[in-house]
Amino acid sequence: MKKRIRKAGRPASDAPVRKLTVNLIHTYKKINKVYYAQKEKRIKQGQSTTKSGSRRNQCDDENYNYIIRENEILDSRYIVECRIGKGSFGQVIRALDRREKKLVAIKIIKSRSAFTKQAQTEISVLKFLNSKDPDDRFFIVQLLDTFVHKNHTCLVFEHLSYNLYDLLRNTSFHGVSLNLVRKFAIQILQSLRFLSAPQINVIHCDLKPENILLRHPRRSGIKVIDFGSSCYGDKRMYKYIQSRFYRSPEVVLGLKYDVAIDVWSLGCVLVEMHTGEPVFNGSDEADQLRRIMEILGPIPNDMLESSPKIAKLEKQNAKLATYLKQQRSGTFKALKSLEDIVGMRTGGPGT
């Protein structure tokens, strides 16, 4: 048998077989030491690499949000005061515009390419809308400025008060008077009429209490905000739009949609503002459709027949499947009425 000759200069302990058997624990420890040393080096360099290969700079937290620092000056102009909001897009801060000597709200987008791209769409839509409403008559939030700060797109808005969801919370979710709901409705309807005009044709796509802000905490004037999901009527960009409680049936069913979906959302918002609770608070899309049917009755047959999602929704919710079966046989009727729900939650329809 031929004698195996060990390579000159290499200790026996460095042999691969020994490293993976007798010295396995030592090998693991060495691997860990090297790994964490390299990781610490990356952090010191101001970068950490995720599994997707994207990078986050040292000014961000683990979710790619910019780390807010009080009194920091952004774009040589805006003095940071505090954070006033947070969402999937990033954060909103209150700042003092030292040039104009007034407060502003700055939306700081996460430093991820997908959010940056979406922010550019919002900027484009808002610039278009503001240019078409130079006298600020249609209750659309005013975009005052934009800039990039340490890889974060920043949108500067007029400073407004709290949103309608906060207003509901201040009532302990008992709702506000019908008279105040009417005032809100008139303004939002004028805003939606403006958006739906043929020369505008913009769909908001996410109308909800959180996206309607009071101009002043003690007055009924409002502004519609957050056009990050918006699109033009002839250039629909997304299939998954509208927060679930305010999602229209055509969006739930995966059908083509237009500016009318914002009117559906408005109806849901107005009922909630008076009753204090969402009228269609489904746990998922199938449950959302079930709740809509219980109150408003059968879904139009042409919508069901055209829906690419209806079979999937039926499988997800047994009660919805029963309702749809009854509808196809012509026996299904609404189980509740909107008037009864409003009366039950507010103590009477005239409250």
N, C-alpha and C positions, 0 to 999 in steps of 0.2 A: 504493500500500500504506500502510495506516495505521501511523504511527509509534508504537511501544510506549513508554509513559511510565513511568519508574521511580518507585516510591513515594518521596515526600519523606522525608528523615531516615534512610533505611536504606542503609548502605554496600553497594557492589556485591558485596563479599566475603560478605555475609550472604544473598545470593540462594540459595534452595533448590537450584537447578541447580548453582551453584558448589560449595555444601557437599557435594553428592553426587557431584561429578566432580573438579574441579581440587583442591578442598580436602578430599577424602574422608579422607585420613590424619589431618588436623587435627580433623575432625569426630569420628572414632573416638576419638581421644585425649581429646577433651573429654567424650564420653559416658562413657568409662571413669573419668575423674576425678570426674565427678558421681556415678556409681554407687558407687565406693568411698568417697567422702565420706559418702554416705547410709548405707552399710553400717556404717561406723565409728561414725556417730552412733547407729544402732540398738543396736550393741554397748555403747556407753557408757551407754545408757539401760537396759541390762540385759536386752535382748530381742533375739532373732534369729528371723527368720521363715523357716519351711521352705516348701517348695513346696505342702504340704497346707494351709498357712495356720495351723498350730498354733504356739504360742509356747513358748520355753524361757527360764527366768529365769537370771540371772547366777550363781546358786548351783549350776547344773547343768553337766555336761559335754555333749559333742555328742550323747550317747546318752540324754539326759534322766535320767541318774543323778545323785543328789545328790553333790556333792564333799565327801568325808569330811575332817573336820578334827579331829585328835587333841586331846583335852581339851575339845572344844566341849560345851556343856551343852544337851541337847535337852529340851524341855518342862519346863524349870526343875528337872529331876530326874535325868536320865541323862547321865553323863560318858562321852564317846566314848573308847574305847581303840584299837580297830583294826578293820579289815575282816576278816571270817572267811569270807565266801562271796559269790558273785556268780552271777546267772543272768539269764534273759530278763526276769524280773519287776523286777529291780533289784539290791539288795545286802543283805547281812546283816553287821551289826557287833556286836562285843562291847562292852558298856558296863557301867559300875558304877551301880547304882541307889543313889543316896546316901540315899534315904529308908529303904529296907529293908536297906542295907549288904550287898548281894549282887550277883553278876554276872548279867546278862541278855543275851539275844540280841535285837537289834532288826532287823526286816526293813523296809528302807526302799524303798518302791515307786517306780518311775519316775513322773515328773510328766506322764504322758500319760493322757488320759481313759479309754482302753481298759483300761490296767493298774489305774487307780484303781477302776474298776467291778468288775474281777475281784477286787481286794483286798477290796472290800465283801462280795462273795460268800463269800470265805474267812473273813472276820471273822464273818459270820452263821453259817456252818456250824460254826466252832470254838466260838463261844459256846453254840450248841445242844448240841454234843457234850460240852463241859466241864460244862454244866449237868446233863446226863444221867449224868455220871460224876463226882460230887462227891468221891468217895474216891480218884480217880486209879488205878483198878484195871485199865483196859483199854489202857494203853500209847499213849494219844493225847497229843500235845504240849499243854502248858498255855499258853493265851493269857492273859497277865497284864494287858495294858493296850493301848490304842490312842490315837493322837493324830495330828495333822497338823502337819508342820513345813515351812514355806516351800513349800507346795503339794505336799508328799510325804506320802502316807498311811504311817504307821509302825505296825507290829505288834510288841509286846513279848512275848517268849517266855521260858520258863525256859531257863537256860543248860545246854546238853548238850555231849557230847564229839564226836568225829569220826564220820563216817558209815561204812556198811559198804563202800562203794567204797574209801574211804581205808584201811580195814582190809585189803581185798584187795591194794591197792597195797603195803602194808607187808609182805605175803607174797611180793612180786614176782609176783603173780597166779598163785601155785601153789595157792591155796585154803586153807581152814581145816578143822579136823577135823570129822568127822561128828558127834561129840558136841556141839561148839559150834553146828553147824548145827541140831541138834535143839533146843537151847535157844532159838535165834532163832525157829525155826518155831513152837514152843509159844506164845511171846508174841505173834507176829504173827497166828497163827490166832485167839487170844483177841480180839485187836483187831478182826479181820475179822468174827468172830462178833458182836461188839458192834455194828459198823457195819451188819451185815445184819439185825439184829433188826427185826421189823415196825414197832416204835414209833420206830426210828432211821432205817433205810432210806437210808443214805448210801453212795455209791460214791466211793471215793478217786480213781480214774481215772489215777493216776500212781505206782503202787507200784514202786519200784526201789531198788537199793542206796543211791543218793544220798539217798533220802528216808526212810531208816531210820537213826536215830542212836543211838549208845551213850550211856547215861546217864553212864558213867564209863569212862575209857580202859582200865582193867584189869579190868572186870567185863562180864558178858554181858547185863545189863539194857538194854533198848532203848526207844525211843519212835518212833512213826510221825509224820512231819511233812509239811508242804507240802500243804495242802488247797486250793490255788489253782485247781486244775482240777476239784475235787470237785462233785458235784451230788446231789440227792435222787433216789431210784430212780424216782419218778413225775414228775420234772421234769428229764429229761435235757437238758442245755444245749448240748453240743458233739458234733460228729461226729468231729473230729480230736483224739483223746485218746490217752493212754498213750505213753510213749517206745517207739520201734520194737521194740527187742529184747524188750520185755515186753508187746507189744501182742497182745491175744487175737484168735483167728480171726474172731469176729463183728464186731469193730471193723475189722479189715483188710477184711472183705467188705462193710462198710457196713450191717450189720444192726442191729436193735434189741439193746440190751445191758442188763445188770442187774448186781447186786453180784457175780455169778460172775466177771466179768472181773478183779476184784482177786485172786481165787483163782488164776487163770491166771498173773497177774504174779508172785504169791508162788512158784508152782512154778518159774518161770524164775529167780527170785532165789535160791532154795535150791540149785538145781543149780549156778548160777554161784558161789555162796559156797563150795561144796565143790570144784569143778573149777578155779576161777579164771578161767573164760572164759564168755561168754554162750552158752547152748545154741542159741539161734536168732539168729544175728548177721547178718541180711539187710542188703543194701546199700540196699534200698528195699522197699516193701510187697509187690511181686510176688515178690521174692527171699525175703522173710520167709515168705510162704505156701509157697513151694517147700521151704524148709528145714524147716518144720513137717511137711509131707507126707513128706519123706524119713525122718523119725524116727518120727512118730506114725501114718503111714499115710494112707488116703483121708480127705478132708473129707466129712462127712455130705452126702448128695445134696440133702436139703431146704435146707441152707444155701447150696449152690451155686445151686440153682434160684431162691432168693429174693434172691440178691445182686445189687444194682444195679451192682456194680463188677467182677464176674468177667470180663466180656468185655474190659474195659480192662486188667486185670491179666494176662490171657493174652497180649495183644498186647505187653506190656512185657517178658515173659520167656519165651523159647522153650522152655526146659526145663520151666517150670511148665505151659506149654501141652501139652507132651508127656505130662506126668504126668496132667493132667486128661483128656486124650484116652484114656489107658490106663485111668483110673478109670471113664470112661463105658462102656468096653468090658469092664470087669470084670477087667482084667489087672494093675492096679497094686497093688504091695505096698510097705511101708516098706523102704527100702534100708539103713537102719541101725537100731540099737536104742539106746534111752536108756541101758540098762545097760552096753552096750559102750562108749559114749562116756564115761560116768562112770568106768568102769574104766580106760580108755585114758588119760584125763587125770590120774587120781589114783594110778595104779599098782595099782589093785585096788578092787573094790566095798566092801571092809571098811576101807579106809584111814580 
